[in-house]
Amino acid sequence: MLQRAVAQRPDLAAAGFQTQRARASVDLARRLRVPDVLPSLQYSQEGRGQNAIQPPTVTFGLSATLPAFYRYRGEIARAEADLRTQETAQTKVTAQIRSDVASSFAAFSSTASRSARMQQLLGRAARARDLVRLQYEKGAASLFEFLDAQRTYLGIQSESLQTLNDYWTAVFQMEQAAGVEFHQ
């Protein structure tokens, strides 16, 4: 379940992309320390043949920025700080996903067993109510005993419905934690 959640959760994917962006920023800041070298080639000529004012000229050039005293240390430090922040955020999201999956699975397990137990109890209460009703119809039980059995059955039925509600809430929380739908 945890592997599925890690693979499917969009918030973790977004945190991963932010970490990649921060790594690219660090790489760019480090790359800026190396000066850009720009070669150039130029050809010029004014006029033609013997009457040329200027003979054909070819010029080669090389230009570069010299960061002699400026090594982009501030930009590198800022990018590295952003990277650490994004990695921490990604770790936090991963921990939150682990916590969500663990708590939702625990809630699901507990409500599933409670729901199964309540279904058994509901069946027993229905049989007891039916038995008391039969006894009442035969005159072996009083109206008070029948109404008490009916009240007990309705109380257990109400509690069973609340447990069923808790079960489906736990299922939906588990789907949310995992980032997938189990029932379609």
C-alpha angles and dihedrals in degrees: 000000000000093000090051091050092049090050096045108035111107094203091061091047090052091050089050091053091049089053091050090050091052091049090052089050091053091049091049093049090050091046091055089065089070108076120237111247114209118193117199136193124193133181123190137172133164116205132352138272119332094349095059113135090205125023119236109286129195117194126192121195142178124196132180138169112243114214090189095154101013114071098168090250093149094052091046092050092048092049092048090049090051089050092052090048093051092046089051090049091050091050089049092051090048091051090048090052091050090050093047093050094046095048094043091048091049091050091047093050093048096047092045092056091043091050092050090048091049091052090055091047091048091053091050092048091050091051091048091049092048091049092051090046090054090048090049092051090051091047095246095113132044126242088249091059091048092049090047090053090048091049091050091049092050091048092052091045090052091049090047091054091049090051090049089051089051090049094054091044088055090049091052091047090052090050089051092048092049094042093229138094117244098189122041 
